Amino acid sequence: MSAPTPRSGRLVRSPVVLRDSQWWLVSGAGSILATDPTFTGLLDGFAKAMAAADQAVADLRARQSEPPAPDTGGQR
């Protein structure tokens, strides 16, 4: 399974936004395009990790809402 691709939008609790595959630093005074490849690479990695964590939580919630598996009667 490959890591989920980050979506466009604000990176949680940060002044960073991904728009059209470009990272922007935003504030009340305006925004600036992030162009440093090391910095944007780290942002890409963090965004992928956040997307993977979100997917893992969604998978756990889906499993919790499924009915329990029937007991096969076996012992460990």
Phi and psi restraints in degrees (range 20) as a CNS / XPLOR table:
assign (resid 1 and name C) (resid 2 and name N)
       (resid 2 and name CA) (resid 2 and name C) 1.0 -89.7 20.0 2
assign (resid 2 and name N) (resid 2 and name CA)
       (resid 2 and name C) (resid 3 and name N) 1.0 160.0 20.0 2
assign (resid 2 and name C) (resid 3 and name N)
       (resid 3 and name CA) (resid 3 and name C) 1.0 -69.4 20.0 2
assign (resid 3 and name N) (resid 3 and name CA)
       (resid 3 and name C) (resid 4 and name N) 1.0 141.8 20.0 2
assign (resid 3 and name C) (resid 4 and name N)
       (resid 4 and name CA) (resid 4 and name C) 1.0 -62.5 20.0 2
assign (resid 4 and name N) (resid 4 and name CA)
       (resid 4 and name C) (resid 5 and name N) 1.0 149.5 20.0 2
assign (resid 4 and name C) (resid 5 and name N)
       (resid 5 and name CA) (resid 5 and name C) 1.0 -84.2 20.0 2
assign (resid 5 and name N) (resid 5 and name CA)
       (resid 5 and name C) (resid 6 and name N) 1.0 133.1 20.0 2
assign (resid 5 and name C) (resid 6 and name N)
       (resid 6 and name CA) (resid 6 and name C) 1.0 -63.7 20.0 2
assign (resid 6 and name N) (resid 6 and name CA)
       (resid 6 and name C) (resid 7 and name N) 1.0 146.2 20.0 2
assign (resid 6 and name C) (resid 7 and name N)
       (resid 7 and name CA) (resid 7 and name C) 1.0 -88.0 20.0 2
assign (resid 7 and name N) (resid 7 and name CA)
       (resid 7 and name C) (resid 8 and name N) 1.0 163.5 20.0 2
assign (resid 7 and name C) (resid 8 and name N)
       (resid 8 and name CA) (resid 8 and name C) 1.0 -68.3 20.0 2
assign (resid 8 and name N) (resid 8 and name CA)
       (resid 8 and name C) (resid 9 and name N) 1.0 149.9 20.0 2
assign (resid 8 and name C) (resid 9 and name N)
       (resid 9 and name CA) (resid 9 and name C) 1.0 133.1 20.0 2
assign (resid 9 and name N) (resid 9 and name CA)
       (resid 9 and name C) (resid 10 and name N) 1.0 -177.8 20.0 2
assign (resid 9 and name C) (resid 10 and name N)
       (resid 10 and name CA) (resid 10 and name C) 1.0 -74.1 20.0 2
assign (resid 10 and name N) (resid 10 and name CA)
       (resid 10 and name C) (resid 11 and name N) 1.0 137.6 20.0 2
assign (resid 10 and name C) (resid 11 and name N)
       (resid 11 and name CA) (resid 11 and name C) 1.0 -75.1 20.0 2
assign (resid 11 and name N) (resid 11 and name CA)
       (resid 11 and name C) (resid 12 and name N) 1.0 129.1 20.0 2
assign (resid 11 and name C) (resid 12 and name N)
       (resid 12 and name CA) (resid 12 and name C) 1.0 -48.7 20.0 2
assign (resid 12 and name N) (resid 12 and name CA)
       (resid 12 and name C) (resid 13 and name N) 1.0 131.5 20.0 2
assign (resid 12 and name C) (resid 13 and name N)
       (resid 13 and name CA) (resid 13 and name C) 1.0 51.8 20.0 2
assign (resid 13 and name N) (resid 13 and name CA)
       (resid 13 and name C) (resid 14 and name N) 1.0 42.3 20.0 2
assign (resid 13 and name C) (resid 14 and name N)
       (resid 14 and name CA) (resid 14 and name C) 1.0 -145.5 20.0 2
assign (resid 14 and name N) (resid 14 and name CA)
       (resid 14 and name C) (resid 15 and name N) 1.0 163.0 20.0 2
assign (resid 14 and name C) (resid 15 and name N)
       (resid 15 and name CA) (resid 15 and name C) 1.0 -90.8 20.0 2
assign (resid 15 and name N) (resid 15 and name CA)
       (resid 15 and name C) (resid 16 and name N) 1.0 32.5 20.0 2
assign (resid 15 and name C) (resid 16 and name N)
       (resid 16 and name CA) (resid 16 and name C) 1.0 -118.8 20.0 2
assign (resid 16 and name N) (resid 16 and name CA)
       (resid 16 and name C) (resid 17 and name N) 1.0 134.9 20.0 2
assign (resid 16 and name C) (resid 17 and name N)
       (resid 17 and name CA) (resid 17 and name C) 1.0 -128.9 20.0 2
assign (resid 17 and name N) (resid 17 and name CA)
       (resid 17 and name C) (resid 18 and name N) 1.0 136.5 20.0 2
assign (resid 17 and name C) (resid 18 and name N)
       (resid 18 and name CA) (resid 18 and name C) 1.0 -99.1 20.0 2
assign (resid 18 and name N) (resid 18 and name CA)
       (resid 18 and name C) (resid 19 and name N) 1.0 118.8 20.0 2
assign (resid 18 and name C) (resid 19 and name N)
       (resid 19 and name CA) (resid 19 and name C) 1.0 -134.6 20.0 2
assign (resid 19 and name N) (resid 19 and name CA)
       (resid 19 and name C) (resid 20 and name N) 1.0 121.9 20.0 2
assign (resid 19 and name C) (resid 20 and name N)
       (resid 20 and name CA) (resid 20 and name C) 1.0 51.9 20.0 2
assign (resid 20 and name N) (resid 20 and name CA)
       (resid 20 and name C) (resid 21 and name N) 1.0 45.9 20.0 2
assign (resid 20 and name C) (resid 21 and name N)
       (resid 21 and name CA) (resid 21 and name C) 1.0 63.7 20.0 2
assign (resid 21 and name N) (resid 21 and name CA)
       (resid 21 and name C) (resid 22 and name N) 1.0 19.5 20.0 2
assign (resid 21 and name C) (resid 22 and name N)
       (resid 22 and name CA) (resid 22 and name C) 1.0 -124.9 20.0 2
assign (resid 22 and name N) (resid 22 and name CA)
       (resid 22 and name C) (resid 23 and name N) 1.0 140.3 20.0 2
assign (resid 22 and name C) (resid 23 and name N)
       (resid 23 and name CA) (resid 23 and name C) 1.0 -90.1 20.0 2
assign (resid 23 and name N) (resid 23 and name CA)
       (resid 23 and name C) (resid 24 and name N) 1.0 134.8 20.0 2
assign (resid 23 and name C) (resid 24 and name N)
       (resid 24 and name CA) (resid 24 and name C) 1.0 -124.5 20.0 2
assign (resid 24 and name N) (resid 24 and name CA)
       (resid 24 and name C) (resid 25 and name N) 1.0 138.0 20.0 2
assign (resid 24 and name C) (resid 25 and name N)
       (resid 25 and name CA) (resid 25 and name C) 1.0 -94.3 20.0 2
assign (resid 25 and name N) (resid 25 and name CA)
       (resid 25 and name C) (resid 26 and name N) 1.0 127.1 20.0 2
assign (resid 25 and name C) (resid 26 and name N)
       (resid 26 and name CA) (resid 26 and name C) 1.0 -124.3 20.0 2
assign (resid 26 and name N) (resid 26 and name CA)
       (resid 26 and name C) (resid 27 and name N) 1.0 148.8 20.0 2
assign (resid 26 and name C) (resid 27 and name N)
       (resid 27 and name CA) (resid 27 and name C) 1.0 -152.4 20.0 2
assign (resid 27 and name N) (resid 27 and name CA)
       (resid 27 and name C) (resid 28 and name N) 1.0 177.9 20.0 2
assign (resid 27 and name C) (resid 28 and name N)
       (resid 28 and name CA) (resid 28 and name C) 1.0 -63.3 20.0 2
assign (resid 28 and name N) (resid 28 and name CA)
       (resid 28 and name C) (resid 29 and name N) 1.0 -23.8 20.0 2
assign (resid 28 and name C) (resid 29 and name N)
       (resid 29 and name CA) (resid 29 and name C) 1.0 -85.5 20.0 2
assign (resid 29 and name N) (resid 29 and name CA)
       (resid 29 and name C) (resid 30 and name N) 1.0 -12.5 20.0 2
assign (resid 29 and name C) (resid 30 and name N)
       (resid 30 and name CA) (resid 30 and name C) 1.0 145.3 20.0 2
assign (resid 30 and name N) (resid 30 and name CA)
       (resid 30 and name C) (resid 31 and name N) 1.0 -165.1 20.0 2
assign (resid 30 and name C) (resid 31 and name N)
       (resid 31 and name CA) (resid 31 and name C) 1.0 -139.1 20.0 2
assign (resid 31 and name N) (resid 31 and name CA)
       (resid 31 and name C) (resid 32 and name N) 1.0 158.0 20.0 2
assign (resid 31 and name C) (resid 32 and name N)
       (resid 32 and name CA) (resid 32 and name C) 1.0 -141.3 20.0 2
assign (resid 32 and name N) (resid 32 and name CA)
       (resid 32 and name C) (resid 33 and name N) 1.0 139.6 20.0 2
assign (resid 32 and name C) (resid 33 and name N)
       (resid 33 and name CA) (resid 33 and name C) 1.0 -71.9 20.0 2
assign (resid 33 and name N) (resid 33 and name CA)
       (resid 33 and name C) (resid 34 and name N) 1.0 130.6 20.0 2
assign (resid 33 and name C) (resid 34 and name N)
       (resid 34 and name CA) (resid 34 and name C) 1.0 -84.8 20.0 2
assign (resid 34 and name N) (resid 34 and name CA)
       (resid 34 and name C) (resid 35 and name N) 1.0 120.1 20.0 2
assign (resid 34 and name C) (resid 35 and name N)
       (resid 35 and name CA) (resid 35 and name C) 1.0 -116.4 20.0 2
assign (resid 35 and name N) (resid 35 and name CA)
       (resid 35 and name C) (resid 36 and name N) 1.0 -11.3 20.0 2
assign (resid 35 and name C) (resid 36 and name N)
       (resid 36 and name CA) (resid 36 and name C) 1.0 -68.2 20.0 2
assign (resid 36 and name N) (resid 36 and name CA)
       (resid 36 and name C) (resid 37 and name N) 1.0 119.6 20.0 2
assign (resid 36 and name C) (resid 37 and name N)
       (resid 37 and name CA) (resid 37 and name C) 1.0 -63.7 20.0 2
assign (resid 37 and name N) (resid 37 and name CA)
       (resid 37 and name C) (resid 38 and name N) 1.0 -32.6 20.0 2
assign (resid 37 and name C) (resid 38 and name N)
       (resid 38 and name CA) (resid 38 and name C) 1.0 -67.2 20.0 2
assign (resid 38 and name N) (resid 38 and name CA)
       (resid 38 and name C) (resid 39 and name N) 1.0 -46.3 20.0 2
assign (resid 38 and name C) (resid 39 and name N)
       (resid 39 and name CA) (resid 39 and name C) 1.0 -64.0 20.0 2
assign (resid 39 and name N) (resid 39 and name CA)
       (resid 39 and name C) (resid 40 and name N) 1.0 -47.6 20.0 2
assign (resid 39 and name C) (resid 40 and name N)
       (resid 40 and name CA) (resid 40 and name C) 1.0 -67.9 20.0 2
assign (resid 40 and name N) (resid 40 and name CA)
       (resid 40 and name C) (resid 41 and name N) 1.0 -31.2 20.0 2
assign (resid 40 and name C) (resid 41 and name N)
       (resid 41 and name CA) (resid 41 and name C) 1.0 -64.3 20.0 2
assign (resid 41 and name N) (resid 41 and name CA)
       (resid 41 and name C) (resid 42 and name N) 1.0 -40.9 20.0 2
assign (resid 41 and name C) (resid 42 and name N)
       (resid 42 and name CA) (resid 42 and name C) 1.0 -65.7 20.0 2
assign (resid 42 and name N) (resid 42 and name CA)
       (resid 42 and name C) (resid 43 and name N) 1.0 -40.0 20.0 2
assign (resid 42 and name C) (resid 43 and name N)
       (resid 43 and name CA) (resid 43 and name C) 1.0 -62.9 20.0 2
assign (resid 43 and name N) (resid 43 and name CA)
       (resid 43 and name C) (resid 44 and name N) 1.0 -41.4 20.0 2
assign (resid 43 and name C) (resid 44 and name N)
       (resid 44 and name CA) (resid 44 and name C) 1.0 -59.1 20.0 2
assign (resid 44 and name N) (resid 44 and name CA)
       (resid 44 and name C) (resid 45 and name N) 1.0 -46.7 20.0 2
assign (resid 44 and name C) (resid 45 and name N)
       (resid 45 and name CA) (resid 45 and name C) 1.0 -63.1 20.0 2
assign (resid 45 and name N) (resid 45 and name CA)
       (resid 45 and name C) (resid 46 and name N) 1.0 -42.5 20.0 2
assign (resid 45 and name C) (resid 46 and name N)
       (resid 46 and name CA) (resid 46 and name C) 1.0 -65.8 20.0 2
assign (resid 46 and name N) (resid 46 and name CA)
       (resid 46 and name C) (resid 47 and name N) 1.0 -42.4 20.0 2
assign (resid 46 and name C) (resid 47 and name N)
       (resid 47 and name CA) (resid 47 and name C) 1.0 -64.6 20.0 2
assign (resid 47 and name N) (resid 47 and name CA)
       (resid 47 and name C) (resid 48 and name N) 1.0 -38.6 20.0 2
assign (resid 47 and name C) (resid 48 and name N)
       (resid 48 and name CA) (resid 48 and name C) 1.0 -66.0 20.0 2
assign (resid 48 and name N) (resid 48 and name CA)
       (resid 48 and name C) (resid 49 and name N) 1.0 -39.8 20.0 2
assign (resid 48 and name C) (resid 49 and name N)
       (resid 49 and name CA) (resid 49 and name C) 1.0 -64.2 20.0 2
assign (resid 49 and name N) (resid 49 and name CA)
       (resid 49 and name C) (resid 50 and name N) 1.0 -40.6 20.0 2
assign (resid 49 and name C) (resid 50 and name N)
       (resid 50 and name CA) (resid 50 and name C) 1.0 -65.3 20.0 2
assign (resid 50 and name N) (resid 50 and name CA)
       (resid 50 and name C) (resid 51 and name N) 1.0 -41.5 20.0 2
assign (resid 50 and name C) (resid 51 and name N)
       (resid 51 and name CA) (resid 51 and name C) 1.0 -64.7 20.0 2
assign (resid 51 and name N) (resid 51 and name CA)
       (resid 51 and name C) (resid 52 and name N) 1.0 -39.7 20.0 2
assign (resid 51 and name C) (resid 52 and name N)
       (resid 52 and name CA) (resid 52 and name C) 1.0 -65.4 20.0 2
assign (resid 52 and name N) (resid 52 and name CA)
       (resid 52 and name C) (resid 53 and name N) 1.0 -40.8 20.0 2
assign (resid 52 and name C) (resid 53 and name N)
       (resid 53 and name CA) (resid 53 and name C) 1.0 -64.8 20.0 2
assign (resid 53 and name N) (resid 53 and name CA)
       (resid 53 and name C) (resid 54 and name N) 1.0 -42.9 20.0 2
assign (resid 53 and name C) (resid 54 and name N)
       (resid 54 and name CA) (resid 54 and name C) 1.0 -59.3 20.0 2
assign (resid 54 and name N) (resid 54 and name CA)
       (resid 54 and name C) (resid 55 and name N) 1.0 -42.1 20.0 2
assign (resid 54 and name C) (resid 55 and name N)
       (resid 55 and name CA) (resid 55 and name C) 1.0 -66.3 20.0 2
assign (resid 55 and name N) (resid 55 and name CA)
       (resid 55 and name C) (resid 56 and name N) 1.0 -40.1 20.0 2
assign (resid 55 and name C) (resid 56 and name N)
       (resid 56 and name CA) (resid 56 and name C) 1.0 -62.9 20.0 2
assign (resid 56 and name N) (resid 56 and name CA)
       (resid 56 and name C) (resid 57 and name N) 1.0 -41.2 20.0 2
assign (resid 56 and name C) (resid 57 and name N)
       (resid 57 and name CA) (resid 57 and name C) 1.0 -65.0 20.0 2
assign (resid 57 and name N) (resid 57 and name CA)
       (resid 57 and name C) (resid 58 and name N) 1.0 -42.6 20.0 2
assign (resid 57 and name C) (resid 58 and name N)
       (resid 58 and name CA) (resid 58 and name C) 1.0 -62.2 20.0 2
assign (resid 58 and name N) (resid 58 and name CA)
       (resid 58 and name C) (resid 59 and name N) 1.0 -40.2 20.0 2
assign (resid 58 and name C) (resid 59 and name N)
       (resid 59 and name CA) (resid 59 and name C) 1.0 -63.7 20.0 2
assign (resid 59 and name N) (resid 59 and name CA)
       (resid 59 and name C) (resid 60 and name N) 1.0 -42.7 20.0 2
assign (resid 59 and name C) (resid 60 and name N)
       (resid 60 and name CA) (resid 60 and name C) 1.0 -62.7 20.0 2
assign (resid 60 and name N) (resid 60 and name CA)
       (resid 60 and name C) (resid 61 and name N) 1.0 -42.5 20.0 2
assign (resid 60 and name C) (resid 61 and name N)
       (resid 61 and name CA) (resid 61 and name C) 1.0 -64.3 20.0 2
assign (resid 61 and name N) (resid 61 and name CA)
       (resid 61 and name C) (resid 62 and name N) 1.0 -38.8 20.0 2
assign (resid 61 and name C) (resid 62 and name N)
       (resid 62 and name CA) (resid 62 and name C) 1.0 -64.7 20.0 2
assign (resid 62 and name N) (resid 62 and name CA)
       (resid 62 and name C) (resid 63 and name N) 1.0 -40.7 20.0 2
assign (resid 62 and name C) (resid 63 and name N)
       (resid 63 and name CA) (resid 63 and name C) 1.0 -65.4 20.0 2
assign (resid 63 and name N) (resid 63 and name CA)
       (resid 63 and name C) (resid 64 and name N) 1.0 -37.2 20.0 2
assign (resid 63 and name C) (resid 64 and name N)
       (resid 64 and name CA) (resid 64 and name C) 1.0 -67.4 20.0 2
assign (resid 64 and name N) (resid 64 and name CA)
       (resid 64 and name C) (resid 65 and name N) 1.0 -27.2 20.0 2
assign (resid 64 and name C) (resid 65 and name N)
       (resid 65 and name CA) (resid 65 and name C) 1.0 -86.6 20.0 2
assign (resid 65 and name N) (resid 65 and name CA)
       (resid 65 and name C) (resid 66 and name N) 1.0 -7.9 20.0 2
assign (resid 65 and name C) (resid 66 and name N)
       (resid 66 and name CA) (resid 66 and name C) 1.0 -77.4 20.0 2
assign (resid 66 and name N) (resid 66 and name CA)
       (resid 66 and name C) (resid 67 and name N) 1.0 149.0 20.0 2
assign (resid 66 and name C) (resid 67 and name N)
       (resid 67 and name CA) (resid 67 and name C) 1.0 -66.1 20.0 2
assign (resid 67 and name N) (resid 67 and name CA)
       (resid 67 and name C) (resid 68 and name N) 1.0 150.4 20.0 2
assign (resid 67 and name C) (resid 68 and name N)
       (resid 68 and name CA) (resid 68 and name C) 1.0 -63.9 20.0 2
assign (resid 68 and name N) (resid 68 and name CA)
       (resid 68 and name C) (resid 69 and name N) 1.0 148.1 20.0 2
assign (resid 68 and name C) (resid 69 and name N)
       (resid 69 and name CA) (resid 69 and name C) 1.0 -69.3 20.0 2
assign (resid 69 and name N) (resid 69 and name CA)
       (resid 69 and name C) (resid 70 and name N) 1.0 145.5 20.0 2
assign (resid 69 and name C) (resid 70 and name N)
       (resid 70 and name CA) (resid 70 and name C) 1.0 -63.9 20.0 2
assign (resid 70 and name N) (resid 70 and name CA)
       (resid 70 and name C) (resid 71 and name N) 1.0 144.2 20.0 2
assign (resid 70 and name C) (resid 71 and name N)
       (resid 71 and name CA) (resid 71 and name C) 1.0 -74.9 20.0 2
assign (resid 71 and name N) (resid 71 and name CA)
       (resid 71 and name C) (resid 72 and name N) 1.0 125.1 20.0 2
assign (resid 71 and name C) (resid 72 and name N)
       (resid 72 and name CA) (resid 72 and name C) 1.0 -84.2 20.0 2
assign (resid 72 and name N) (resid 72 and name CA)
       (resid 72 and name C) (resid 73 and name N) 1.0 -7.4 20.0 2
assign (resid 72 and name C) (resid 73 and name N)
       (resid 73 and name CA) (resid 73 and name C) 1.0 83.4 20.0 2
assign (resid 73 and name N) (resid 73 and name CA)
       (resid 73 and name C) (resid 74 and name N) 1.0 -1.4 20.0 2
assign (resid 73 and name C) (resid 74 and name N)
       (resid 74 and name CA) (resid 74 and name C) 1.0 -78.3 20.0 2
assign (resid 74 and name N) (resid 74 and name CA)
       (resid 74 and name C) (resid 75 and name N) 1.0 157.0 20.0 2
assign (resid 74 and name C) (resid 75 and name N)
       (resid 75 and name CA) (resid 75 and name C) 1.0 -115.3 20.0 2
assign (resid 75 and name N) (resid 75 and name CA)
       (resid 75 and name C) (resid 76 and name N) 1.0 154.3 20.0 2
